[in-house]
């Protein structure tokens, strides 16, 4: 989920579609779309189908996803917590701790 949140936060107001997010995150559709569904249910992301005629445009309509204001705040908090956790795991030397 962190890759998806980071991709959205790169431009929090941008509308993103599935293939665009798959390219940015490296996640396959079977991983990405369940994450997007969870984010929608949490009301961090809204979604809508673009209003086009697929025959005129020559491609299927895209479903666009956008972070909500609450989603922007929550995503920033989640990523900050992750970075803080990772920073602590590296310790003062900047190297990962070993057992």
VENVEN-V322292 format. One record per backbone hydrogen bond with DSSP energy under -1.0 kcal/mol. CO is the residue of the C=O (numbers start at 1). NH is the residue of the N-H. If there is no record, write none. Layout:
co = <CO CO>
nh = <NH NH>
This chain:
co = <1 2 3 4 5 8 11 16 17 18 19 20 21 22 28 28 29 31 32 33 34 35 36 37 38 39 39 40 44 46 48 50 53 54 62 64 65 66 68 69 70 71 72 73 74 75 76 77 78 79 80 81 82 83 84 85 86 89>
nh = <5 6 7 8 9 11 14 65 21 22 23 24 25 26 31 32 33 35 36 37 38 39 40 41 42 44 45 43 68 66 64 52 57 58 50 48 16 46 72 73 74 75 76 77 78 79 80 81 82 83 84 85 86 87 88 89 90 97>
